Amino acid sequence: MFFVDPETYKKYKDEVLRLSNAFQVNVQEHLPPEKRQRGLSDKEIAERLGLEERVVREIRVVAERDVYPLAEWEQAIAFKDRACRAFARHGNAYVFKYRHELEQEAP
């Protein structure tokens, strides 16, 4: 097991989450291209913040669990399951033509 010092975690948690894919707000299609930014990999974040990649990964993983409640993780898993099943039935057409199936199957 690997543990990050609590002070290091507190110091870098918000910045690691902001730079990662944890909050996917910068890649939305409605944003103009000059404002879009992809999330950085753990290695890229580590280089930017002057940390070890392993430290960044631990901070990100723990912080994601701190930020998102268990119910949200469960909803994401259920949505992905429904989306995969719809894709298996309809291919890419499910995104537009059969999207209502995903919404109807929601718990």
Backbone as XML, in Angstrom:
<?xml version="1.0"?>
<chain id="A" units="angstrom">
  <residue number="1" name="MET">
    <atom name="N" x="0.836" y="-1.176" z="0.000"/>
    <atom name="CA" x="0.000" y="0.000" z="0.000"/>
    <atom name="C" x="0.881" y="1.240" z="0.000"/>
  </residue>
  <residue number="2" name="PHE">
    <atom name="N" x="0.308" y="2.300" z="-0.515"/>
    <atom name="CA" x="1.022" y="3.572" z="-0.598"/>
    <atom name="C" x="0.139" y="4.643" z="0.016"/>
  </residue>
  <residue number="3" name="PHE">
    <atom name="N" x="0.695" y="5.468" z="0.851"/>
    <atom name="CA" x="-0.061" y="6.527" z="1.501"/>
    <atom name="C" x="0.617" y="7.872" z="1.282"/>
  </residue>
  <residue number="4" name="VAL">
    <atom name="N" x="-0.183" y="8.891" z="1.069"/>
    <atom name="CA" x="0.319" y="10.254" z="0.927"/>
    <atom name="C" x="0.130" y="10.965" z="2.255"/>
  </residue>
  <residue number="5" name="ASP">
    <atom name="N" x="1.116" y="11.728" z="2.620"/>
    <atom name="CA" x="1.048" y="12.541" z="3.830"/>
    <atom name="C" x="-0.207" y="13.412" z="3.783"/>
  </residue>
  <residue number="6" name="PRO">
    <atom name="N" x="-1.003" y="13.467" z="4.864"/>
    <atom name="CA" x="-2.247" y="14.243" z="4.863"/>
    <atom name="C" x="-2.058" y="15.719" z="4.482"/>
  </residue>
  <residue number="7" name="GLU">
    <atom name="N" x="-0.945" y="16.318" z="4.883"/>
    <atom name="CA" x="-0.702" y="17.723" z="4.530"/>
    <atom name="C" x="-0.476" y="17.880" z="3.027"/>
  </residue>
  <residue number="8" name="THR">
    <atom name="N" x="0.237" y="16.931" z="2.431"/>
    <atom name="CA" x="0.457" y="16.958" z="0.981"/>
    <atom name="C" x="-0.871" y="16.782" z="0.268"/>
  </residue>
  <residue number="9" name="TYR">
    <atom name="N" x="-1.688" y="15.863" z="0.765"/>
    <atom name="CA" x="-3.008" y="15.629" z="0.169"/>
    <atom name="C" x="-3.837" y="16.911" z="0.196"/>
  </residue>
  <residue number="10" name="LYS">
    <atom name="N" x="-3.924" y="17.546" z="1.373"/>
    <atom name="CA" x="-4.714" y="18.780" z="1.502"/>
    <atom name="C" x="-4.187" y="19.882" z="0.583"/>
  </residue>
  <residue number="11" name="LYS">
    <atom name="N" x="-2.875" y="19.990" z="0.498"/>
    <atom name="CA" x="-2.255" y="21.055" z="-0.288"/>
    <atom name="C" x="-2.546" y="20.926" z="-1.781"/>
  </residue>
  <residue number="12" name="TYR">
    <atom name="N" x="-2.535" y="19.682" z="-2.305"/>
    <atom name="CA" x="-2.619" y="19.473" z="-3.747"/>
    <atom name="C" x="-3.945" y="18.910" z="-4.257"/>
  </residue>
  <residue number="13" name="LYS">
    <atom name="N" x="-4.814" y="18.499" z="-3.360"/>
    <atom name="CA" x="-6.065" y="17.835" z="-3.761"/>
    <atom name="C" x="-6.852" y="18.621" z="-4.810"/>
  </residue>
  <residue number="14" name="ASP">
    <atom name="N" x="-7.159" y="19.872" z="-4.543"/>
    <atom name="CA" x="-7.997" y="20.660" z="-5.452"/>
    <atom name="C" x="-7.326" y="20.867" z="-6.803"/>
  </residue>
  <residue number="15" name="GLU">
    <atom name="N" x="-6.027" y="21.126" z="-6.789"/>
    <atom name="CA" x="-5.307" y="21.366" z="-8.039"/>
    <atom name="C" x="-5.209" y="20.077" z="-8.867"/>
  </residue>
  <residue number="16" name="VAL">
    <atom name="N" x="-4.964" y="18.955" z="-8.218"/>
    <atom name="CA" x="-4.900" y="17.676" z="-8.936"/>
    <atom name="C" x="-6.250" y="17.379" z="-9.582"/>
  </residue>
  <residue number="17" name="LEU">
    <atom name="N" x="-7.331" y="17.557" z="-8.849"/>
    <atom name="CA" x="-8.659" y="17.315" z="-9.419"/>
    <atom name="C" x="-8.954" y="18.267" z="-10.572"/>
  </residue>
  <residue number="18" name="ARG">
    <atom name="N" x="-8.593" y="19.527" z="-10.422"/>
    <atom name="CA" x="-8.851" y="20.518" z="-11.467"/>
    <atom name="C" x="-8.107" y="20.169" z="-12.762"/>
  </residue>
  <residue number="19" name="LEU">
    <atom name="N" x="-6.911" y="19.657" z="-12.642"/>
    <atom name="CA" x="-6.101" y="19.351" z="-13.823"/>
    <atom name="C" x="-6.434" y="17.989" z="-14.442"/>
  </residue>
  <residue number="20" name="SER">
    <atom name="N" x="-7.063" y="17.123" z="-13.681"/>
    <atom name="CA" x="-7.347" y="15.762" z="-14.159"/>
    <atom name="C" x="-8.673" y="15.712" z="-14.911"/>
  </residue>
  <residue number="21" name="ASN">
    <atom name="N" x="-9.095" y="14.519" z="-15.246"/>
    <atom name="CA" x="-10.391" y="14.324" z="-15.897"/>
    <atom name="C" x="-11.528" y="14.186" z="-14.891"/>
  </residue>
  <residue number="22" name="ALA">
    <atom name="N" x="-11.263" y="14.412" z="-13.620"/>
    <atom name="CA" x="-12.282" y="14.236" z="-12.592"/>
    <atom name="C" x="-13.500" y="15.118" z="-12.851"/>
  </residue>
  <residue number="23" name="PHE">
    <atom name="N" x="-13.256" y="16.345" z="-13.289"/>
    <atom name="CA" x="-14.335" y="17.258" z="-13.623"/>
    <atom name="C" x="-14.203" y="17.581" z="-15.103"/>
  </residue>
  <residue number="24" name="GLN">
    <atom name="N" x="-15.059" y="17.006" z="-15.901"/>
    <atom name="CA" x="-14.951" y="17.158" z="-17.343"/>
    <atom name="C" x="-15.812" y="18.329" z="-17.816"/>
  </residue>
  <residue number="25" name="VAL">
    <atom name="N" x="-15.364" y="19.520" z="-17.510"/>
    <atom name="CA" x="-16.109" y="20.708" z="-17.909"/>
    <atom name="C" x="-15.435" y="21.453" z="-19.052"/>
  </residue>
  <residue number="26" name="ASN">
    <atom name="N" x="-14.191" y="21.175" z="-19.317"/>
    <atom name="CA" x="-13.458" y="21.929" z="-20.316"/>
    <atom name="C" x="-13.503" y="21.334" z="-21.708"/>
  </residue>
  <residue number="27" name="VAL">
    <atom name="N" x="-14.049" y="20.165" z="-21.868"/>
    <atom name="CA" x="-14.035" y="19.520" z="-23.179"/>
    <atom name="C" x="-15.417" y="19.490" z="-23.822"/>
  </residue>
  <residue number="28" name="GLN">
    <atom name="N" x="-16.332" y="20.199" z="-23.248"/>
    <atom name="CA" x="-17.695" y="20.183" z="-23.772"/>
    <atom name="C" x="-17.738" y="20.814" z="-25.163"/>
  </residue>
  <residue number="29" name="GLU">
    <atom name="N" x="-18.562" y="20.245" z="-26.015"/>
    <atom name="CA" x="-18.632" y="20.690" z="-27.402"/>
    <atom name="C" x="-19.102" y="22.122" z="-27.562"/>
  </residue>
  <residue number="30" name="HIS">
    <atom name="N" x="-19.879" y="22.635" z="-26.618"/>
    <atom name="CA" x="-20.400" y="23.990" z="-26.779"/>
    <atom name="C" x="-19.364" y="25.068" z="-26.474"/>
  </residue>
  <residue number="31" name="LEU">
    <atom name="N" x="-18.226" y="24.700" z="-25.908"/>
    <atom name="CA" x="-17.181" y="25.683" z="-25.656"/>
    <atom name="C" x="-16.407" y="25.964" z="-26.935"/>
  </residue>
  <residue number="32" name="PRO">
    <atom name="N" x="-16.005" y="27.196" z="-27.139"/>
    <atom name="CA" x="-15.184" y="27.482" z="-28.313"/>
    <atom name="C" x="-13.850" y="26.745" z="-28.198"/>
  </residue>
  <residue number="33" name="PRO">
    <atom name="N" x="-13.268" y="26.353" z="-29.317"/>
    <atom name="CA" x="-12.024" y="25.563" z="-29.292"/>
    <atom name="C" x="-10.918" y="26.172" z="-28.444"/>
  </residue>
  <residue number="34" name="GLU">
    <atom name="N" x="-10.789" y="27.489" z="-28.427"/>
    <atom name="CA" x="-9.695" y="28.109" z="-27.670"/>
    <atom name="C" x="-9.884" y="27.985" z="-26.154"/>
  </residue>
  <residue number="35" name="LYS">
    <atom name="N" x="-11.091" y="27.633" z="-25.710"/>
    <atom name="CA" x="-11.343" y="27.471" z="-24.274"/>
    <atom name="C" x="-11.355" y="26.006" z="-23.846"/>
  </residue>
  <residue number="36" name="ARG">
    <atom name="N" x="-11.322" y="25.095" z="-24.787"/>
    <atom name="CA" x="-11.333" y="23.668" z="-24.447"/>
    <atom name="C" x="-9.958" y="23.228" z="-23.976"/>
  </residue>
  <residue number="37" name="GLN">
    <atom name="N" x="-9.946" y="22.415" z="-22.947"/>
    <atom name="CA" x="-8.702" y="21.848" z="-22.440"/>
    <atom name="C" x="-8.965" y="20.417" z="-22.015"/>
  </residue>
  <residue number="38" name="ARG">
    <atom name="N" x="-8.116" y="19.537" z="-22.422"/>
    <atom name="CA" x="-8.254" y="18.152" z="-21.985"/>
    <atom name="C" x="-7.694" y="18.008" z="-20.576"/>
  </residue>
  <residue number="39" name="GLY">
    <atom name="N" x="-8.178" y="17.006" z="-19.869"/>
    <atom name="CA" x="-7.606" y="16.690" z="-18.574"/>
    <atom name="C" x="-6.211" y="16.129" z="-18.769"/>
  </residue>
  <residue number="40" name="LEU">
    <atom name="N" x="-5.342" y="16.392" z="-17.816"/>
    <atom name="CA" x="-3.971" y="15.904" z="-17.900"/>
    <atom name="C" x="-3.854" y="14.521" z="-17.279"/>
  </residue>
  <residue number="41" name="SER">
    <atom name="N" x="-2.880" y="13.773" z="-17.734"/>
    <atom name="CA" x="-2.582" y="12.469" z="-17.137"/>
    <atom name="C" x="-1.909" y="12.699" z="-15.781"/>
  </residue>
  <residue number="42" name="ASP">
    <atom name="N" x="-1.849" y="11.651" z="-14.983"/>
    <atom name="CA" x="-1.171" y="11.762" z="-13.686"/>
    <atom name="C" x="0.285" y="12.178" z="-13.880"/>
  </residue>
  <residue number="43" name="LYS">
    <atom name="N" x="0.914" y="11.650" z="-14.901"/>
    <atom name="CA" x="2.316" y="11.992" z="-15.174"/>
    <atom name="C" x="2.457" y="13.475" z="-15.520"/>
  </residue>
  <residue number="44" name="GLU">
    <atom name="N" x="1.560" y="13.983" z="-16.358"/>
    <atom name="CA" x="1.608" y="15.401" z="-16.735"/>
    <atom name="C" x="1.349" y="16.309" z="-15.529"/>
  </residue>
  <residue number="45" name="ILE">
    <atom name="N" x="0.407" y="15.910" z="-14.684"/>
    <atom name="CA" x="0.108" y="16.685" z="-13.478"/>
    <atom name="C" x="1.328" y="16.689" z="-12.556"/>
  </residue>
  <residue number="46" name="ALA">
    <atom name="N" x="1.931" y="15.528" z="-12.410"/>
    <atom name="CA" x="3.118" y="15.409" z="-11.552"/>
    <atom name="C" x="4.228" y="16.343" z="-12.039"/>
  </residue>
  <residue number="47" name="GLU">
    <atom name="N" x="4.463" y="16.350" z="-13.335"/>
    <atom name="CA" x="5.496" y="17.221" z="-13.895"/>
    <atom name="C" x="5.170" y="18.687" z="-13.646"/>
  </residue>
  <residue number="48" name="ARG">
    <atom name="N" x="3.913" y="19.050" z="-13.810"/>
    <atom name="CA" x="3.501" y="20.447" z="-13.627"/>
    <atom name="C" x="3.625" y="20.891" z="-12.173"/>
  </residue>
  <residue number="49" name="LEU">
    <atom name="N" x="3.279" y="19.987" z="-11.235"/>
    <atom name="CA" x="3.272" y="20.350" z="-9.822"/>
    <atom name="C" x="4.569" y="20.003" z="-9.099"/>
  </residue>
  <residue number="50" name="GLY">
    <atom name="N" x="5.483" y="19.338" z="-9.792"/>
    <atom name="CA" x="6.749" y="18.966" z="-9.165"/>
    <atom name="C" x="6.610" y="17.836" z="-8.155"/>
  </residue>
  <residue number="51" name="LEU">
    <atom name="N" x="5.681" y="16.914" z="-8.437"/>
    <atom name="CA" x="5.448" y="15.768" z="-7.556"/>
    <atom name="C" x="5.782" y="14.470" z="-8.290"/>
  </residue>
  <residue number="52" name="GLU">
    <atom name="N" x="5.868" y="13.396" z="-7.546"/>
    <atom name="CA" x="6.019" y="12.082" z="-8.172"/>
    <atom name="C" x="4.665" y="11.673" z="-8.759"/>
  </residue>
  <residue number="53" name="GLU">
    <atom name="N" x="4.702" y="10.952" z="-9.865"/>
    <atom name="CA" x="3.467" y="10.486" z="-10.499"/>
    <atom name="C" x="2.644" y="9.644" z="-9.534"/>
  </residue>
  <residue number="54" name="ARG">
    <atom name="N" x="3.312" y="8.821" z="-8.767"/>
    <atom name="CA" x="2.645" y="7.943" z="-7.799"/>
    <atom name="C" x="1.893" y="8.765" z="-6.743"/>
  </residue>
  <residue number="55" name="VAL">
    <atom name="N" x="2.464" y="9.883" z="-6.333"/>
    <atom name="CA" x="1.816" y="10.752" z="-5.341"/>
    <atom name="C" x="0.560" y="11.379" z="-5.948"/>
  </residue>
  <residue number="56" name="VAL">
    <atom name="N" x="0.681" y="11.865" z="-7.184"/>
    <atom name="CA" x="-0.468" y="12.460" z="-7.862"/>
    <atom name="C" x="-1.584" y="11.439" z="-8.022"/>
  </residue>
  <residue number="57" name="ARG">
    <atom name="N" x="-1.243" y="10.231" z="-8.423"/>
    <atom name="CA" x="-2.260" y="9.190" z="-8.617"/>
    <atom name="C" x="-3.000" y="8.915" z="-7.315"/>
  </residue>
  <residue number="58" name="GLU">
    <atom name="N" x="-2.270" y="8.806" z="-6.224"/>
    <atom name="CA" x="-2.906" y="8.539" z="-4.927"/>
    <atom name="C" x="-3.809" y="9.701" z="-4.513"/>
  </residue>
  <residue number="59" name="ILE">
    <atom name="N" x="-3.336" y="10.914" z="-4.696"/>
    <atom name="CA" x="-4.158" y="12.086" z="-4.365"/>
    <atom name="C" x="-5.429" y="12.077" z="-5.200"/>
  </residue>
  <residue number="60" name="ARG">
    <atom name="N" x="-5.306" y="11.850" z="-6.496"/>
    <atom name="CA" x="-6.473" y="11.878" z="-7.390"/>
    <atom name="C" x="-7.489" y="10.809" z="-7.014"/>
  </residue>
  <residue number="61" name="VAL">
    <atom name="N" x="-7.019" y="9.609" z="-6.803"/>
    <atom name="CA" x="-7.935" y="8.502" z="-6.508"/>
    <atom name="C" x="-8.679" y="8.743" z="-5.188"/>
  </residue>
  <residue number="62" name="VAL">
    <atom name="N" x="-7.963" y="9.151" z="-4.177"/>
    <atom name="CA" x="-8.599" y="9.406" z="-2.884"/>
    <atom name="C" x="-9.540" y="10.609" z="-2.983"/>
  </residue>
  <residue number="63" name="ALA">
    <atom name="N" x="-9.099" y="11.659" z="-3.658"/>
    <atom name="CA" x="-9.917" y="12.869" z="-3.775"/>
    <atom name="C" x="-11.204" y="12.613" z="-4.548"/>
  </residue>
  <residue number="64" name="GLU">
    <atom name="N" x="-11.121" y="11.802" z="-5.605"/>
    <atom name="CA" x="-12.339" y="11.481" z="-6.362"/>
    <atom name="C" x="-13.357" y="10.796" z="-5.467"/>
  </residue>
  <residue number="65" name="ARG">
    <atom name="N" x="-12.896" y="9.927" z="-4.581"/>
    <atom name="CA" x="-13.820" y="9.242" z="-3.662"/>
    <atom name="C" x="-14.355" y="10.200" z="-2.613"/>
  </residue>
  <residue number="66" name="ASP">
    <atom name="N" x="-13.543" y="11.186" z="-2.239"/>
    <atom name="CA" x="-14.002" y="12.188" z="-1.273"/>
    <atom name="C" x="-15.058" y="13.111" z="-1.872"/>
  </residue>
  <residue number="67" name="VAL">
    <atom name="N" x="-14.908" y="13.444" z="-3.148"/>
    <atom name="CA" x="-15.771" y="14.432" z="-3.792"/>
    <atom name="C" x="-17.103" y="13.844" z="-4.231"/>
  </residue>
  <residue number="68" name="TYR">
    <atom name="N" x="-17.065" y="12.651" z="-4.791"/>
    <atom name="CA" x="-18.280" y="12.045" z="-5.336"/>
    <atom name="C" x="-18.861" y="11.030" z="-4.356"/>
  </residue>
  <residue number="69" name="PRO">
    <atom name="N" x="-20.146" y="11.157" z="-4.010"/>
    <atom name="CA" x="-20.767" y="10.179" z="-3.112"/>
    <atom name="C" x="-20.929" y="8.824" z="-3.804"/>
  </residue>
  <residue number="70" name="LEU">
    <atom name="N" x="-21.057" y="7.791" z="-3.016"/>
    <atom name="CA" x="-21.193" y="6.433" z="-3.542"/>
    <atom name="C" x="-22.364" y="6.322" z="-4.513"/>
  </residue>
  <residue number="71" name="ALA">
    <atom name="N" x="-23.466" y="6.995" z="-4.228"/>
    <atom name="CA" x="-24.638" y="6.924" z="-5.111"/>
    <atom name="C" x="-24.295" y="7.417" z="-6.519"/>
  </residue>
  <residue number="72" name="GLU">
    <atom name="N" x="-23.451" y="8.421" z="-6.612"/>
    <atom name="CA" x="-23.076" y="8.934" z="-7.929"/>
    <atom name="C" x="-22.245" y="7.907" z="-8.702"/>
  </residue>
  <residue number="73" name="TRP">
    <atom name="N" x="-21.359" y="7.217" z="-8.011"/>
    <atom name="CA" x="-20.570" y="6.147" z="-8.657"/>
    <atom name="C" x="-21.505" y="5.047" z="-9.154"/>
  </residue>
  <residue number="74" name="GLU">
    <atom name="N" x="-22.473" y="4.676" z="-8.321"/>
    <atom name="CA" x="-23.416" y="3.621" z="-8.703"/>
    <atom name="C" x="-24.258" y="4.044" z="-9.904"/>
  </residue>
  <residue number="75" name="GLN">
    <atom name="N" x="-24.691" y="5.304" z="-9.945"/>
    <atom name="CA" x="-25.462" y="5.803" z="-11.083"/>
    <atom name="C" x="-24.620" y="5.795" z="-12.361"/>
  </residue>
  <residue number="76" name="ALA">
    <atom name="N" x="-23.360" y="6.145" z="-12.239"/>
    <atom name="CA" x="-22.477" y="6.140" z="-13.410"/>
    <atom name="C" x="-22.288" y="4.723" z="-13.947"/>
  </residue>
  <residue number="77" name="ILE">
    <atom name="N" x="-22.124" y="3.775" z="-13.053"/>
    <atom name="CA" x="-21.965" y="2.372" z="-13.467"/>
    <atom name="C" x="-23.232" y="1.893" z="-14.165"/>
  </residue>
  <residue number="78" name="ALA">
    <atom name="N" x="-24.391" y="2.217" z="-13.601"/>
    <atom name="CA" x="-25.659" y="1.800" z="-14.206"/>
    <atom name="C" x="-25.845" y="2.441" z="-15.583"/>
  </residue>
  <residue number="79" name="PHE">
    <atom name="N" x="-25.513" y="3.728" z="-15.710"/>
    <atom name="CA" x="-25.635" y="4.403" z="-16.998"/>
    <atom name="C" x="-24.721" y="3.762" z="-18.036"/>
  </residue>
  <residue number="80" name="LYS">
    <atom name="N" x="-23.478" y="3.496" z="-17.654"/>
    <atom name="CA" x="-22.531" y="2.881" z="-18.594"/>
    <atom name="C" x="-23.006" y="1.499" z="-19.018"/>
  </residue>
  <residue number="81" name="ASP">
    <atom name="N" x="-23.583" y="0.759" z="-18.085"/>
    <atom name="CA" x="-24.116" y="-0.559" z="-18.416"/>
    <atom name="C" x="-25.247" y="-0.442" z="-19.433"/>
  </residue>
  <residue number="82" name="ARG">
    <atom name="N" x="-26.178" y="0.492" z="-19.197"/>
    <atom name="CA" x="-27.280" y="0.695" z="-20.144"/>
    <atom name="C" x="-26.765" y="1.162" z="-21.506"/>
  </residue>
  <residue number="83" name="ALA">
    <atom name="N" x="-25.786" y="2.061" z="-21.501"/>
    <atom name="CA" x="-25.232" y="2.566" z="-22.754"/>
    <atom name="C" x="-24.539" y="1.456" z="-23.539"/>
  </residue>
  <residue number="84" name="CYS">
    <atom name="N" x="-23.801" y="0.608" z="-22.865"/>
    <atom name="CA" x="-23.122" y="-0.505" z="-23.549"/>
    <atom name="C" x="-24.126" y="-1.481" z="-24.147"/>
  </residue>
  <residue number="85" name="ARG">
    <atom name="N" x="-25.178" y="-1.760" z="-23.392"/>
    <atom name="CA" x="-26.208" y="-2.671" z="-23.906"/>
    <atom name="C" x="-26.928" y="-2.058" z="-25.113"/>
  </residue>
  <residue number="86" name="ALA">
    <atom name="N" x="-27.205" y="-0.753" z="-25.054"/>
    <atom name="CA" x="-27.857" y="-0.078" z="-26.183"/>
    <atom name="C" x="-26.927" y="-0.061" z="-27.397"/>
  </residue>
  <residue number="87" name="PHE">
    <atom name="N" x="-25.655" y="0.161" z="-27.169"/>
    <atom name="CA" x="-24.695" y="0.142" z="-28.274"/>
    <atom name="C" x="-24.629" y="-1.248" z="-28.892"/>
  </residue>
  <residue number="88" name="ALA">
    <atom name="N" x="-24.664" y="-2.288" z="-28.069"/>
    <atom name="CA" x="-24.637" y="-3.665" z="-28.586"/>
    <atom name="C" x="-25.856" y="-3.955" z="-29.446"/>
  </residue>
  <residue number="89" name="ARG">
    <atom name="N" x="-27.002" y="-3.372" z="-29.080"/>
    <atom name="CA" x="-28.228" y="-3.586" z="-29.851"/>
    <atom name="C" x="-28.282" y="-2.751" z="-31.120"/>
  </residue>
  <residue number="90" name="HIS">
    <atom name="N" x="-27.819" y="-1.504" z="-31.050"/>
    <atom name="CA" x="-28.065" y="-0.558" z="-32.138"/>
    <atom name="C" x="-26.818" y="0.080" z="-32.736"/>
  </residue>
  <residue number="91" name="GLY">
    <atom name="N" x="-25.642" y="-0.201" z="-32.230"/>
    <atom name="CA" x="-24.439" y="0.465" z="-32.732"/>
    <atom name="C" x="-24.470" y="1.945" z="-32.373"/>
  </residue>
  <residue number="92" name="ASN">
    <atom name="N" x="-23.781" y="2.743" z="-33.137"/>
    <atom name="CA" x="-23.714" y="4.184" z="-32.850"/>
    <atom name="C" x="-25.065" y="4.878" z="-32.940"/>
  </residue>
  <residue number="93" name="ALA">
    <atom name="N" x="-26.029" y="4.269" z="-33.611"/>
    <atom name="CA" x="-27.340" y="4.895" z="-33.765"/>
    <atom name="C" x="-28.026" y="5.100" z="-32.415"/>
  </residue>
  <residue number="94" name="TYR">
    <atom name="N" x="-27.637" y="4.355" z="-31.395"/>
    <atom name="CA" x="-28.313" y="4.499" z="-30.105"/>
    <atom name="C" x="-28.126" y="5.902" z="-29.538"/>
  </residue>
  <residue number="95" name="VAL">
    <atom name="N" x="-27.030" y="6.577" z="-29.899"/>
    <atom name="CA" x="-26.747" y="7.889" z="-29.333"/>
    <atom name="C" x="-27.859" y="8.876" z="-29.669"/>
  </residue>
  <residue number="96" name="PHE">
    <atom name="N" x="-28.376" y="8.824" z="-30.877"/>
    <atom name="CA" x="-29.392" y="9.782" z="-31.289"/>
    <atom name="C" x="-30.777" y="9.144" z="-31.415"/>
  </residue>
  <residue number="97" name="LYS">
    <atom name="N" x="-30.846" y="8.074" z="-32.152"/>
    <atom name="CA" x="-32.137" y="7.471" z="-32.483"/>
    <atom name="C" x="-32.757" y="6.715" z="-31.304"/>
  </residue>
  <residue number="98" name="TYR">
    <atom name="N" x="-31.930" y="6.040" z="-30.508"/>
    <atom name="CA" x="-32.453" y="5.183" z="-29.439"/>
    <atom name="C" x="-32.096" y="5.694" z="-28.037"/>
  </residue>
  <residue number="99" name="ARG">
    <atom name="N" x="-31.712" y="6.936" z="-27.939"/>
    <atom name="CA" x="-31.308" y="7.476" z="-26.649"/>
    <atom name="C" x="-32.423" y="7.373" z="-25.607"/>
  </residue>
  <residue number="100" name="HIS">
    <atom name="N" x="-33.653" y="7.463" z="-26.062"/>
    <atom name="CA" x="-34.786" y="7.370" z="-25.124"/>
    <atom name="C" x="-34.771" y="6.048" z="-24.360"/>
  </residue>
  <residue number="101" name="GLU">
    <atom name="N" x="-34.208" y="5.001" z="-24.959"/>
    <atom name="CA" x="-34.114" y="3.721" z="-24.241"/>
    <atom name="C" x="-33.273" y="3.866" z="-22.984"/>
  </residue>
  <residue number="102" name="LEU">
    <atom name="N" x="-32.199" y="4.610" z="-23.068"/>
    <atom name="CA" x="-31.347" y="4.813" z="-21.887"/>
    <atom name="C" x="-32.109" y="5.557" z="-20.805"/>
  </residue>
  <residue number="103" name="GLU">
    <atom name="N" x="-32.867" y="6.558" z="-21.204"/>
    <atom name="CA" x="-33.612" y="7.355" z="-20.248"/>
    <atom name="C" x="-34.758" y="6.554" z="-19.620"/>
  </residue>
  <residue number="104" name="GLN">
    <atom name="N" x="-35.409" y="5.704" z="-20.406"/>
    <atom name="CA" x="-36.513" y="4.897" z="-19.898"/>
    <atom name="C" x="-36.025" y="3.815" z="-18.946"/>
  </residue>
  <residue number="105" name="GLU">
    <atom name="N" x="-34.821" y="3.311" z="-19.183"/>
    <atom name="CA" x="-34.295" y="2.239" z="-18.334"/>
    <atom name="C" x="-33.671" y="2.759" z="-17.037"/>
  </residue>
  <residue number="106" name="ALA">
    <atom name="N" x="-33.540" y="4.060" z="-16.902"/>
    <atom name="CA" x="-32.913" y="4.619" z="-15.718"/>
    <atom name="C" x="-33.690" y="4.229" z="-14.469"/>
  </residue>
  <residue number="107" name="PRO">
    <atom name="N" x="-32.952" y="3.946" z="-13.388"/>
    <atom name="CA" x="-33.625" y="3.548" z="-12.139"/>
    <atom name="C" x="-34.407" y="4.674" z="-11.510"/>
  </residue>
</chain>
